[in-house]
Amino acid sequence: MGEEAAAPRSGRPMRTRPGPCGRAPLRHNPSRLGRARAAGVSRTGVRPASRRPGGPEAALRGRPPVYRQGPRTRCPRGAMGTGRAGIREAAETAPPPFVRVAPSLFLGSARAAGASELLARAGVTLCVNVSRQQPGLRAPGVAELRVPVFDDPAEDLLAHLEPTCAAMEAAVRAGGACLVYCKNGRSRSATVCTAYLMRHRGLSLAEAFQAVKRARPVAEPNPGFWSQLQKYEDVLQSQCCLPREPPGAVSSQECSTVKDGP
């Protein structure tokens, strides 16, 4: 009667092993041992060394599994399946972070802020960061001027053009060079470069924008900035800083129509 009551619920008899130091014998259920082995736990309770830490064993302990992985490296486009040689070739053919628009004037994207060697080679002494959120300059010995505007047609970039162009001209007259950049080197920085060419190089809006577009084909000021450039051209012409456009010449209005399309 007592022996039948001591039997486990599964109906299997419990085996005994002699305990250490004369203690009471240890009892275990074969069905539990089989489930533990299926879960990857050895008879002694030690997890095998081949098991990945944080995997199923952590789930057995009631903890969520944690898998650690190293930092991801983004593979350049076109380098898939080509190995290290393809990655090296893609890095060599990548476009430069900035381009030369005119003597002592460079235009680029936010990647130019980290190209300290290229900046030193180009003789850049002033970087104009035309953005609110892009990181600042990381090149030693180069001054930085931030123009805090978003790439929004409603932003008032016209109010910053005159002092920014004056600072750029001062750096050029001191024997240095200027780099103007924004996030993509497309709208804000292109607008500032165009304004500088108008203010201190005597170019009309159409000529200045053609020079910027020739150096960086992706340059495209948004409609609000283009309208402000037209106002800036009118101000410079009223101050006799720019010559009046002769009859028959391509005006900025016509250039705007060609740029915006039909």
ChimeraX commands (.cxc) that place a marker at each C-alpha (Angstrom):
marker #1 position 0.00,0.00,0.00 radius 0.5
marker #1 position 2.76,2.40,0.97 radius 0.5
marker #1 position 4.95,1.37,-1.95 radius 0.5
marker #1 position 2.13,2.03,-4.41 radius 0.5
marker #1 position 1.61,5.51,-2.91 radius 0.5
marker #1 position 5.31,6.33,-3.34 radius 0.5
marker #1 position 5.17,5.61,-7.07 radius 0.5
marker #1 position 5.10,8.71,-9.33 radius 0.5
marker #1 position 1.98,9.86,-11.14 radius 0.5
marker #1 position 3.34,8.72,-14.50 radius 0.5
marker #1 position 3.21,5.13,-13.31 radius 0.5
marker #1 position 6.97,4.55,-13.71 radius 0.5
marker #1 position 8.96,3.44,-10.68 radius 0.5
marker #1 position 11.55,5.88,-9.38 radius 0.5
marker #1 position 15.18,4.73,-9.45 radius 0.5
marker #1 position 17.52,5.50,-6.58 radius 0.5
marker #1 position 21.23,6.22,-6.47 radius 0.5
marker #1 position 23.38,6.23,-3.37 radius 0.5
marker #1 position 23.84,9.71,-2.00 radius 0.5
marker #1 position 27.25,11.24,-1.22 radius 0.5
marker #1 position 28.77,10.79,2.27 radius 0.5
marker #1 position 26.14,8.35,3.37 radius 0.5
marker #1 position 23.24,10.72,2.82 radius 0.5
marker #1 position 19.82,9.68,1.73 radius 0.5
marker #1 position 19.65,8.24,-1.77 radius 0.5
marker #1 position 18.81,10.56,-4.63 radius 0.5
marker #1 position 15.65,9.94,-6.57 radius 0.5
marker #1 position 14.91,11.04,-10.06 radius 0.5
marker #1 position 12.25,10.47,-12.63 radius 0.5
marker #1 position 13.38,9.01,-15.96 radius 0.5
marker #1 position 10.76,11.03,-17.80 radius 0.5
marker #1 position 12.15,14.31,-16.40 radius 0.5
marker #1 position 15.68,13.31,-17.36 radius 0.5
marker #1 position 14.55,12.62,-20.89 radius 0.5
marker #1 position 12.91,16.04,-21.18 radius 0.5
marker #1 position 16.02,17.74,-19.78 radius 0.5
marker #1 position 18.25,15.96,-22.28 radius 0.5
marker #1 position 15.94,16.94,-25.12 radius 0.5
marker #1 position 16.20,20.55,-23.96 radius 0.5
marker #1 position 20.01,20.39,-24.12 radius 0.5
marker #1 position 20.80,20.11,-20.40 radius 0.5
marker #1 position 23.22,17.35,-19.38 radius 0.5
marker #1 position 22.72,14.95,-16.48 radius 0.5
marker #1 position 24.90,17.02,-14.18 radius 0.5
marker #1 position 22.99,20.22,-14.99 radius 0.5
marker #1 position 25.94,21.85,-16.82 radius 0.5
marker #1 position 25.13,23.52,-20.13 radius 0.5
marker #1 position 27.26,22.20,-23.02 radius 0.5
marker #1 position 29.97,24.57,-24.22 radius 0.5
marker #1 position 28.70,24.40,-27.79 radius 0.5
marker #1 position 25.41,26.01,-26.81 radius 0.5
marker #1 position 25.19,29.70,-27.66 radius 0.5
marker #1 position 24.74,31.85,-24.51 radius 0.5
marker #1 position 21.43,33.56,-24.35 radius 0.5
marker #1 position 19.71,31.01,-26.61 radius 0.5
marker #1 position 17.19,28.30,-25.61 radius 0.5
marker #1 position 18.80,27.94,-22.17 radius 0.5
marker #1 position 17.84,31.48,-21.29 radius 0.5
marker #1 position 14.29,30.77,-22.37 radius 0.5
marker #1 position 14.22,27.73,-20.08 radius 0.5
marker #1 position 15.23,29.96,-17.17 radius 0.5
marker #1 position 12.32,32.28,-17.93 radius 0.5
marker #1 position 14.45,34.98,-19.60 radius 0.5
marker #1 position 14.09,36.21,-23.18 radius 0.5
marker #1 position 16.86,35.01,-25.50 radius 0.5
marker #1 position 19.54,37.60,-26.22 radius 0.5
marker #1 position 21.65,37.21,-29.35 radius 0.5
marker #1 position 24.65,39.46,-29.70 radius 0.5
marker #1 position 26.01,40.40,-33.09 radius 0.5
marker #1 position 28.83,42.61,-34.23 radius 0.5
marker #1 position 28.44,45.99,-35.93 radius 0.5
marker #1 position 26.92,45.85,-39.36 radius 0.5
marker #1 position 28.94,47.01,-42.31 radius 0.5
marker #1 position 26.97,48.41,-45.21 radius 0.5
marker #1 position 28.22,46.98,-48.47 radius 0.5
marker #1 position 28.59,49.56,-51.26 radius 0.5
marker #1 position 26.21,49.25,-54.15 radius 0.5
marker #1 position 27.64,47.06,-56.89 radius 0.5
marker #1 position 30.09,45.30,-54.57 radius 0.5
marker #1 position 27.88,42.29,-53.75 radius 0.5
marker #1 position 29.53,39.02,-54.57 radius 0.5
marker #1 position 32.83,40.56,-55.62 radius 0.5
marker #1 position 34.66,40.30,-52.28 radius 0.5
marker #1 position 37.23,42.75,-51.00 radius 0.5
marker #1 position 38.33,43.73,-54.49 radius 0.5
marker #1 position 34.81,44.87,-55.36 radius 0.5
marker #1 position 34.46,46.86,-52.13 radius 0.5
marker #1 position 37.81,48.55,-52.73 radius 0.5
marker #1 position 36.84,49.39,-56.32 radius 0.5
marker #1 position 33.49,50.82,-55.22 radius 0.5
marker #1 position 35.23,52.98,-52.60 radius 0.5
marker #1 position 37.66,54.30,-55.19 radius 0.5
marker #1 position 34.89,55.16,-57.68 radius 0.5
marker #1 position 32.68,56.90,-55.09 radius 0.5
marker #1 position 32.03,60.59,-55.90 radius 0.5
marker #1 position 34.11,63.11,-53.93 radius 0.5
marker #1 position 32.40,64.77,-50.97 radius 0.5
marker #1 position 32.78,68.24,-52.53 radius 0.5
marker #1 position 33.56,69.84,-55.89 radius 0.5
marker #1 position 35.23,73.05,-57.03 radius 0.5
marker #1 position 32.75,75.62,-58.30 radius 0.5
marker #1 position 35.16,78.53,-58.79 radius 0.5
marker #1 position 38.63,79.49,-57.56 radius 0.5
marker #1 position 38.62,79.26,-53.72 radius 0.5
marker #1 position 34.97,78.13,-53.68 radius 0.5
marker #1 position 33.84,74.54,-53.07 radius 0.5
marker #1 position 30.40,72.97,-52.77 radius 0.5
marker #1 position 29.52,69.62,-51.19 radius 0.5
marker #1 position 27.36,67.49,-48.94 radius 0.5
marker #1 position 27.57,66.77,-45.21 radius 0.5
marker #1 position 30.20,64.09,-45.88 radius 0.5
marker #1 position 32.66,66.87,-46.63 radius 0.5
marker #1 position 32.76,67.81,-42.94 radius 0.5
marker #1 position 34.71,64.63,-42.16 radius 0.5
marker #1 position 37.13,64.75,-45.11 radius 0.5
marker #1 position 39.88,66.57,-43.23 radius 0.5
marker #1 position 42.65,65.44,-45.57 radius 0.5
marker #1 position 40.81,66.63,-48.67 radius 0.5
marker #1 position 39.99,69.94,-47.02 radius 0.5
marker #1 position 43.62,70.52,-46.11 radius 0.5
marker #1 position 44.71,69.59,-49.63 radius 0.5
marker #1 position 42.23,72.07,-51.12 radius 0.5
marker #1 position 43.37,74.84,-48.77 radius 0.5
marker #1 position 39.94,75.31,-47.18 radius 0.5
marker #1 position 40.01,77.69,-44.22 radius 0.5
marker #1 position 36.27,78.36,-43.79 radius 0.5
marker #1 position 33.34,75.92,-43.89 radius 0.5
marker #1 position 29.79,77.24,-44.16 radius 0.5
marker #1 position 27.31,74.72,-42.74 radius 0.5
marker #1 position 23.91,75.65,-44.16 radius 0.5
marker #1 position 21.74,73.46,-41.93 radius 0.5
marker #1 position 20.33,73.12,-38.46 radius 0.5
marker #1 position 20.96,69.45,-37.73 radius 0.5
marker #1 position 24.01,68.39,-39.74 radius 0.5
marker #1 position 27.19,67.75,-37.72 radius 0.5
marker #1 position 29.82,70.44,-37.50 radius 0.5
marker #1 position 33.31,70.45,-38.87 radius 0.5
marker #1 position 35.87,67.91,-37.67 radius 0.5
marker #1 position 38.95,69.36,-39.39 radius 0.5
marker #1 position 41.54,71.15,-37.23 radius 0.5
marker #1 position 42.51,74.67,-38.18 radius 0.5
marker #1 position 39.36,75.34,-40.22 radius 0.5
marker #1 position 36.77,77.88,-39.06 radius 0.5
marker #1 position 33.07,77.11,-39.24 radius 0.5
marker #1 position 30.07,79.31,-39.92 radius 0.5
marker #1 position 26.61,77.84,-39.42 radius 0.5
marker #1 position 23.56,79.18,-41.25 radius 0.5
marker #1 position 20.62,77.63,-39.33 radius 0.5
marker #1 position 17.93,77.02,-41.95 radius 0.5
marker #1 position 15.93,74.01,-43.07 radius 0.5
marker #1 position 15.45,73.01,-46.69 radius 0.5
marker #1 position 11.99,74.56,-46.66 radius 0.5
marker #1 position 10.70,77.08,-49.22 radius 0.5
marker #1 position 9.24,79.09,-46.35 radius 0.5
marker #1 position 12.66,79.59,-44.69 radius 0.5
marker #1 position 14.15,83.08,-44.87 radius 0.5
marker #1 position 17.58,82.41,-46.34 radius 0.5
marker #1 position 17.71,85.85,-47.93 radius 0.5
marker #1 position 18.44,87.47,-44.55 radius 0.5
marker #1 position 21.60,85.33,-44.20 radius 0.5
marker #1 position 23.02,85.82,-47.68 radius 0.5
marker #1 position 24.77,89.17,-47.21 radius 0.5
marker #1 position 26.66,88.40,-43.95 radius 0.5
marker #1 position 27.50,84.90,-45.15 radius 0.5
marker #1 position 28.91,86.13,-48.44 radius 0.5
marker #1 position 30.91,88.78,-46.59 radius 0.5
marker #1 position 32.51,86.16,-44.33 radius 0.5
marker #1 position 33.32,83.98,-47.33 radius 0.5
marker #1 position 34.96,86.88,-49.19 radius 0.5
marker #1 position 37.03,87.77,-46.11 radius 0.5
marker #1 position 38.37,84.22,-45.97 radius 0.5
marker #1 position 39.22,84.29,-49.67 radius 0.5
marker #1 position 40.97,87.66,-49.41 radius 0.5
marker #1 position 43.04,86.27,-46.53 radius 0.5
marker #1 position 44.44,83.64,-48.88 radius 0.5
marker #1 position 42.14,80.76,-47.98 radius 0.5
marker #1 position 39.22,78.96,-49.56 radius 0.5
marker #1 position 35.58,78.32,-48.64 radius 0.5
marker #1 position 33.51,75.16,-48.54 radius 0.5
marker #1 position 29.72,75.46,-48.47 radius 0.5
marker #1 position 27.77,72.32,-47.61 radius 0.5
marker #1 position 24.37,71.13,-46.42 radius 0.5
marker #1 position 22.87,67.67,-46.03 radius 0.5
marker #1 position 22.87,66.64,-49.70 radius 0.5
marker #1 position 24.69,69.57,-51.31 radius 0.5
marker #1 position 21.64,70.22,-53.44 radius 0.5
marker #1 position 19.46,73.17,-52.38 radius 0.5
marker #1 position 20.69,75.27,-49.46 radius 0.5
marker #1 position 24.43,75.15,-50.17 radius 0.5
marker #1 position 23.82,75.67,-53.89 radius 0.5
marker #1 position 21.78,78.78,-53.09 radius 0.5
marker #1 position 24.58,80.26,-50.96 radius 0.5
marker #1 position 27.22,79.53,-53.62 radius 0.5
marker #1 position 25.04,81.15,-56.29 radius 0.5
marker #1 position 24.55,84.23,-54.12 radius 0.5
marker #1 position 28.29,84.50,-53.49 radius 0.5
marker #1 position 29.09,84.38,-57.20 radius 0.5
marker #1 position 26.55,87.13,-57.77 radius 0.5
marker #1 position 27.75,89.32,-54.91 radius 0.5
marker #1 position 31.54,89.08,-55.22 radius 0.5
marker #1 position 32.18,87.72,-58.72 radius 0.5
marker #1 position 29.82,90.02,-60.60 radius 0.5
marker #1 position 27.77,87.26,-62.25 radius 0.5
marker #1 position 24.09,87.44,-62.97 radius 0.5
marker #1 position 21.74,84.92,-61.43 radius 0.5
marker #1 position 21.58,82.86,-64.61 radius 0.5
marker #1 position 25.38,82.83,-65.03 radius 0.5
marker #1 position 26.04,82.05,-61.36 radius 0.5
marker #1 position 23.56,79.20,-61.28 radius 0.5
marker #1 position 24.96,77.76,-64.52 radius 0.5
marker #1 position 28.42,77.72,-62.94 radius 0.5
marker #1 position 27.11,75.92,-59.86 radius 0.5
marker #1 position 25.09,73.48,-61.95 radius 0.5
marker #1 position 28.07,72.73,-64.15 radius 0.5
marker #1 position 30.22,71.84,-61.16 radius 0.5
marker #1 position 27.51,69.88,-59.32 radius 0.5
marker #1 position 24.69,68.69,-61.59 radius 0.5
marker #1 position 22.42,67.74,-58.66 radius 0.5
marker #1 position 22.29,71.37,-57.49 radius 0.5
marker #1 position 18.68,72.54,-57.44 radius 0.5
marker #1 position 17.45,75.30,-55.08 radius 0.5
marker #1 position 13.87,74.83,-53.97 radius 0.5
marker #1 position 11.26,77.28,-55.37 radius 0.5
marker #1 position 11.36,79.47,-52.25 radius 0.5
marker #1 position 15.14,79.85,-52.33 radius 0.5
marker #1 position 15.09,80.52,-56.07 radius 0.5
marker #1 position 12.58,83.31,-55.52 radius 0.5
marker #1 position 14.84,84.77,-52.84 radius 0.5
marker #1 position 17.80,84.63,-55.23 radius 0.5
marker #1 position 15.78,86.65,-57.72 radius 0.5
marker #1 position 15.07,89.25,-55.03 radius 0.5
marker #1 position 18.76,89.28,-54.10 radius 0.5
marker #1 position 19.66,89.92,-57.73 radius 0.5
marker #1 position 17.26,92.88,-57.82 radius 0.5
marker #1 position 18.85,94.28,-54.66 radius 0.5
marker #1 position 22.36,93.96,-56.10 radius 0.5
marker #1 position 21.32,95.60,-59.34 radius 0.5
marker #1 position 19.73,98.48,-57.45 radius 0.5
marker #1 position 23.00,98.94,-55.53 radius 0.5
marker #1 position 24.98,98.87,-58.79 radius 0.5
marker #1 position 26.76,95.70,-57.65 radius 0.5
marker #1 position 25.54,93.91,-60.77 radius 0.5
marker #1 position 25.21,95.29,-64.30 radius 0.5
marker #1 position 21.76,95.50,-65.78 radius 0.5
marker #1 position 20.93,92.69,-68.19 radius 0.5
marker #1 position 21.24,93.86,-71.79 radius 0.5
marker #1 position 18.23,93.52,-74.11 radius 0.5
marker #1 position 17.93,90.03,-75.56 radius 0.5
marker #1 position 19.88,88.35,-72.78 radius 0.5
marker #1 position 18.47,85.37,-70.90 radius 0.5
marker #1 position 16.95,86.76,-67.74 radius 0.5
marker #1 position 16.64,85.02,-64.42 radius 0.5
marker #1 position 12.90,84.69,-64.92 radius 0.5
marker #1 position 13.45,82.76,-68.15 radius 0.5
marker #1 position 16.11,80.67,-66.46 radius 0.5
marker #1 position 13.62,79.89,-63.70 radius 0.5
marker #1 position 11.08,78.74,-66.30 radius 0.5
marker #1 position 13.64,76.46,-67.92 radius 0.5
marker #1 position 14.75,75.12,-64.53 radius 0.5
marker #1 position 11.25,74.45,-63.20 radius 0.5
marker #1 position 9.99,73.04,-66.48 radius 0.5
marker #1 position 6.64,73.60,-68.18 radius 0.5
marker link #1:1,2 radius 0.2
marker link #1:2,3 radius 0.2
marker link #1:3,4 radius 0.2
marker link #1:4,5 radius 0.2
marker link #1:5,6 radius 0.2
marker link #1:6,7 radius 0.2
marker link #1:7,8 radius 0.2
marker link #1:8,9 radius 0.2
marker link #1:9,10 radius 0.2
marker link #1:10,11 radius 0.2
marker link #1:11,12 radius 0.2
marker link #1:12,13 radius 0.2
marker link #1:13,14 radius 0.2
marker link #1:14,15 radius 0.2
marker link #1:15,16 radius 0.2
marker link #1:16,17 radius 0.2
marker link #1:17,18 radius 0.2
marker link #1:18,19 radius 0.2
marker link #1:19,20 radius 0.2
marker link #1:20,21 radius 0.2
marker link #1:21,22 radius 0.2
marker link #1:22,23 radius 0.2
marker link #1:23,24 radius 0.2
marker link #1:24,25 radius 0.2
marker link #1:25,26 radius 0.2
marker link #1:26,27 radius 0.2
marker link #1:27,28 radius 0.2
marker link #1:28,29 radius 0.2
marker link #1:29,30 radius 0.2
marker link #1:30,31 radius 0.2
marker link #1:31,32 radius 0.2
marker link #1:32,33 radius 0.2
marker link #1:33,34 radius 0.2
marker link #1:34,35 radius 0.2
marker link #1:35,36 radius 0.2
marker link #1:36,37 radius 0.2
marker link #1:37,38 radius 0.2
marker link #1:38,39 radius 0.2
marker link #1:39,40 radius 0.2
marker link #1:40,41 radius 0.2
marker link #1:41,42 radius 0.2
marker link #1:42,43 radius 0.2
marker link #1:43,44 radius 0.2
marker link #1:44,45 radius 0.2
marker link #1:45,46 radius 0.2
marker link #1:46,47 radius 0.2
marker link #1:47,48 radius 0.2
marker link #1:48,49 radius 0.2
marker link #1:49,50 radius 0.2
marker link #1:50,51 radius 0.2
marker link #1:51,52 radius 0.2
marker link #1:52,53 radius 0.2
marker link #1:53,54 radius 0.2
marker link #1:54,55 radius 0.2
marker link #1:55,56 radius 0.2
marker link #1:56,57 radius 0.2
marker link #1:57,58 radius 0.2
marker link #1:58,59 radius 0.2
marker link #1:59,60 radius 0.2
marker link #1:60,61 radius 0.2
marker link #1:61,62 radius 0.2
marker link #1:62,63 radius 0.2
marker link #1:63,64 radius 0.2
marker link #1:64,65 radius 0.2
marker link #1:65,66 radius 0.2
marker link #1:66,67 radius 0.2
marker link #1:67,68 radius 0.2
marker link #1:68,69 radius 0.2
marker link #1:69,70 radius 0.2
marker link #1:70,71 radius 0.2
marker link #1:71,72 radius 0.2
marker link #1:72,73 radius 0.2
marker link #1:73,74 radius 0.2
marker link #1:74,75 radius 0.2
marker link #1:75,76 radius 0.2
marker link #1:76,77 radius 0.2
marker link #1:77,78 radius 0.2
marker link #1:78,79 radius 0.2
marker link #1:79,80 radius 0.2
marker link #1:80,81 radius 0.2
marker link #1:81,82 radius 0.2
marker link #1:82,83 radius 0.2
marker link #1:83,84 radius 0.2
marker link #1:84,85 radius 0.2
marker link #1:85,86 radius 0.2
marker link #1:86,87 radius 0.2
marker link #1:87,88 radius 0.2
marker link #1:88,89 radius 0.2
marker link #1:89,90 radius 0.2
marker link #1:90,91 radius 0.2
marker link #1:91,92 radius 0.2
marker link #1:92,93 radius 0.2
marker link #1:93,94 radius 0.2
marker link #1:94,95 radius 0.2
marker link #1:95,96 radius 0.2
marker link #1:96,97 radius 0.2
marker link #1:97,98 radius 0.2
marker link #1:98,99 radius 0.2
marker link #1:99,100 radius 0.2
marker link #1:100,101 radius 0.2
marker link #1:101,102 radius 0.2
marker link #1:102,103 radius 0.2
marker link #1:103,104 radius 0.2
marker link #1:104,105 radius 0.2
marker link #1:105,106 radius 0.2
marker link #1:106,107 radius 0.2
marker link #1:107,108 radius 0.2
marker link #1:108,109 radius 0.2
marker link #1:109,110 radius 0.2
marker link #1:110,111 radius 0.2
marker link #1:111,112 radius 0.2
marker link #1:112,113 radius 0.2
marker link #1:113,114 radius 0.2
marker link #1:114,115 radius 0.2
marker link #1:115,116 radius 0.2
marker link #1:116,117 radius 0.2
marker link #1:117,118 radius 0.2
marker link #1:118,119 radius 0.2
marker link #1:119,120 radius 0.2
marker link #1:120,121 radius 0.2
marker link #1:121,122 radius 0.2
marker link #1:122,123 radius 0.2
marker link #1:123,124 radius 0.2
marker link #1:124,125 radius 0.2
marker link #1:125,126 radius 0.2
marker link #1:126,127 radius 0.2
marker link #1:127,128 radius 0.2
marker link #1:128,129 radius 0.2
marker link #1:129,130 radius 0.2
marker link #1:130,131 radius 0.2
marker link #1:131,132 radius 0.2
marker link #1:132,133 radius 0.2
marker link #1:133,134 radius 0.2
marker link #1:134,135 radius 0.2
marker link #1:135,136 radius 0.2
marker link #1:136,137 radius 0.2
marker link #1:137,138 radius 0.2
marker link #1:138,139 radius 0.2
marker link #1:139,140 radius 0.2
marker link #1:140,141 radius 0.2
marker link #1:141,142 radius 0.2
marker link #1:142,143 radius 0.2
marker link #1:143,144 radius 0.2
marker link #1:144,145 radius 0.2
marker link #1:145,146 radius 0.2
marker link #1:146,147 radius 0.2
marker link #1:147,148 radius 0.2
marker link #1:148,149 radius 0.2
marker link #1:149,150 radius 0.2
marker link #1:150,151 radius 0.2
marker link #1:151,152 radius 0.2
marker link #1:152,153 radius 0.2
marker link #1:153,154 radius 0.2
marker link #1:154,155 radius 0.2
marker link #1:155,156 radius 0.2
marker link #1:156,157 radius 0.2
marker link #1:157,158 radius 0.2
marker link #1:158,159 radius 0.2
marker link #1:159,160 radius 0.2
marker link #1:160,161 radius 0.2
marker link #1:161,162 radius 0.2
marker link #1:162,163 radius 0.2
marker link #1:163,164 radius 0.2
marker link #1:164,165 radius 0.2
marker link #1:165,166 radius 0.2
marker link #1:166,167 radius 0.2
marker link #1:167,168 radius 0.2
marker link #1:168,169 radius 0.2
marker link #1:169,170 radius 0.2
marker link #1:170,171 radius 0.2
marker link #1:171,172 radius 0.2
marker link #1:172,173 radius 0.2
marker link #1:173,174 radius 0.2
marker link #1:174,175 radius 0.2
marker link #1:175,176 radius 0.2
marker link #1:176,177 radius 0.2
marker link #1:177,178 radius 0.2
marker link #1:178,179 radius 0.2
marker link #1:179,180 radius 0.2
marker link #1:180,181 radius 0.2
marker link #1:181,182 radius 0.2
marker link #1:182,183 radius 0.2
marker link #1:183,184 radius 0.2
marker link #1:184,185 radius 0.2
marker link #1:185,186 radius 0.2
marker link #1:186,187 radius 0.2
marker link #1:187,188 radius 0.2
marker link #1:188,189 radius 0.2
marker link #1:189,190 radius 0.2
marker link #1:190,191 radius 0.2
marker link #1:191,192 radius 0.2
marker link #1:192,193 radius 0.2
marker link #1:193,194 radius 0.2
marker link #1:194,195 radius 0.2
marker link #1:195,196 radius 0.2
marker link #1:196,197 radius 0.2
marker link #1:197,198 radius 0.2
marker link #1:198,199 radius 0.2
marker link #1:199,200 radius 0.2
marker link #1:200,201 radius 0.2
marker link #1:201,202 radius 0.2
marker link #1:202,203 radius 0.2
marker link #1:203,204 radius 0.2
marker link #1:204,205 radius 0.2
marker link #1:205,206 radius 0.2
marker link #1:206,207 radius 0.2
marker link #1:207,208 radius 0.2
marker link #1:208,209 radius 0.2
marker link #1:209,210 radius 0.2
marker link #1:210,211 radius 0.2
marker link #1:211,212 radius 0.2
marker link #1:212,213 radius 0.2
marker link #1:213,214 radius 0.2
marker link #1:214,215 radius 0.2
marker link #1:215,216 radius 0.2
marker link #1:216,217 radius 0.2
marker link #1:217,218 radius 0.2
marker link #1:218,219 radius 0.2
marker link #1:219,220 radius 0.2
marker link #1:220,221 radius 0.2
marker link #1:221,222 radius 0.2
marker link #1:222,223 radius 0.2
marker link #1:223,224 radius 0.2
marker link #1:224,225 radius 0.2
marker link #1:225,226 radius 0.2
marker link #1:226,227 radius 0.2
marker link #1:227,228 radius 0.2
marker link #1:228,229 radius 0.2
marker link #1:229,230 radius 0.2
marker link #1:230,231 radius 0.2
marker link #1:231,232 radius 0.2
marker link #1:232,233 radius 0.2
marker link #1:233,234 radius 0.2
marker link #1:234,235 radius 0.2
marker link #1:235,236 radius 0.2
marker link #1:236,237 radius 0.2
marker link #1:237,238 radius 0.2
marker link #1:238,239 radius 0.2
marker link #1:239,240 radius 0.2
marker link #1:240,241 radius 0.2
marker link #1:241,242 radius 0.2
marker link #1:242,243 radius 0.2
marker link #1:243,244 radius 0.2
marker link #1:244,245 radius 0.2
marker link #1:245,246 radius 0.2
marker link #1:246,247 radius 0.2
marker link #1:247,248 radius 0.2
marker link #1:248,249 radius 0.2
marker link #1:249,250 radius 0.2
marker link #1:250,251 radius 0.2
marker link #1:251,252 radius 0.2
marker link #1:252,253 radius 0.2
marker link #1:253,254 radius 0.2
marker link #1:254,255 radius 0.2
marker link #1:255,256 radius 0.2
marker link #1:256,257 radius 0.2
marker link #1:257,258 radius 0.2
marker link #1:258,259 radius 0.2
marker link #1:259,260 radius 0.2
marker link #1:260,261 radius 0.2
marker link #1:261,262 radius 0.2
view
